[in-house]
């Protein structure tokens, strides 16, 4: 779709996102083979000759060898937590 949001046109990748609550955090991911190349970009195709630009669909970014929430996502989650603790709807 021209001018559309290509990664969400079919919804396949978006619907594949799963989450799991852990004792000390949350695991978020997908079983789609193409997910990482969409999120982070990189070389793909036969012989890895095609450079695919990053088209992030999750609010995370790579920080060295770690992954972290984007500042906007982090602020949103902190606001939700603060409102919950303070009893604000």
C-alpha positions as CSV (number, residue, x, y, z in Angstrom):
1,X,0.0,0.0,0.0
2,X,1.6,3.2,-1.1
3,X,2.1,5.7,1.8
4,X,1.0,3.0,4.2
5,X,2.7,1.4,7.1
6,X,4.2,-1.6,5.3
7,X,5.2,-3.6,8.4
8,X,1.5,-3.5,9.6
9,X,-0.2,-4.0,6.3
10,X,-0.8,-7.7,6.9
11,X,-0.5,-7.6,10.6
12,X,1.4,-10.9,10.6
13,X,4.5,-9.6,12.4
14,X,2.6,-7.5,14.8
15,X,0.2,-10.3,15.8
16,X,3.2,-12.6,16.4
17,X,4.6,-10.6,19.3
18,X,4.4,-12.5,22.5
19,X,5.2,-11.7,26.1
20,X,6.0,-13.6,29.2
21,X,6.2,-12.3,32.8
22,X,9.4,-13.3,34.6
23,X,10.3,-13.0,38.2
24,X,12.5,-10.0,37.5
25,X,11.2,-8.6,34.2
26,X,9.3,-9.3,31.1
27,X,10.4,-11.2,27.9
28,X,9.0,-9.9,24.7
29,X,9.6,-11.4,21.3
30,X,8.3,-13.2,18.2
31,X,9.0,-16.5,16.5
32,X,9.1,-14.8,13.0
33,X,12.5,-15.4,11.3
34,X,12.3,-11.9,9.7
35,X,11.7,-10.1,12.9
36,X,15.3,-9.2,13.8
37,X,16.1,-7.9,10.4
38,X,13.1,-5.6,10.6
39,X,13.9,-4.4,14.1
40,X,17.7,-3.9,13.7
41,X,18.4,-3.9,10.0
42,X,21.4,-5.7,8.4
43,X,22.6,-7.7,5.4
44,X,20.1,-10.2,4.0
45,X,19.3,-12.2,0.9
46,X,21.4,-14.7,-1.0
47,X,25.0,-14.1,-0.1
48,X,23.9,-11.4,2.3
49,X,24.3,-8.7,-0.4
50,X,21.2,-6.7,0.3
51,X,21.3,-4.0,3.0
52,X,17.9,-3.9,4.8
53,X,17.5,-0.7,6.8
54,X,16.1,-1.0,10.4
55,X,12.4,-0.5,10.6
56,X,11.8,-1.0,14.4
57,X,8.4,-2.2,15.4
58,X,9.2,-2.7,19.1
59,X,10.1,0.3,21.3
60,X,13.6,-1.1,22.1
61,X,17.0,-0.2,20.9
62,X,20.4,-1.8,21.1
63,X,22.9,-0.4,23.6
64,X,26.2,-2.1,23.1
65,X,25.4,-5.8,23.6
66,X,22.2,-5.1,25.6
67,X,18.7,-4.1,24.6
68,X,16.9,-1.3,26.3
69,X,13.6,0.5,26.1
70,X,13.5,3.7,24.1
71,X,13.3,6.8,26.3
72,X,9.7,7.4,25.2
73,X,8.7,3.8,26.1
74,X,10.6,4.0,29.4
75,X,8.9,7.3,30.4
76,X,5.4,5.8,29.5
77,X,6.0,2.8,31.6
78,X,7.2,4.8,34.5
79,X,4.2,7.1,34.3
80,X,1.9,4.0,34.3
81,X,3.7,2.6,37.3
82,X,3.6,5.9,39.2
83,X,-0.2,6.3,38.5
84,X,-0.8,2.8,39.7
85,X,1.1,3.3,42.9
86,X,-0.6,6.7,43.5
87,X,-4.0,5.2,42.6
88,X,-4.6,7.5,39.6
89,X,-6.8,6.3,36.8
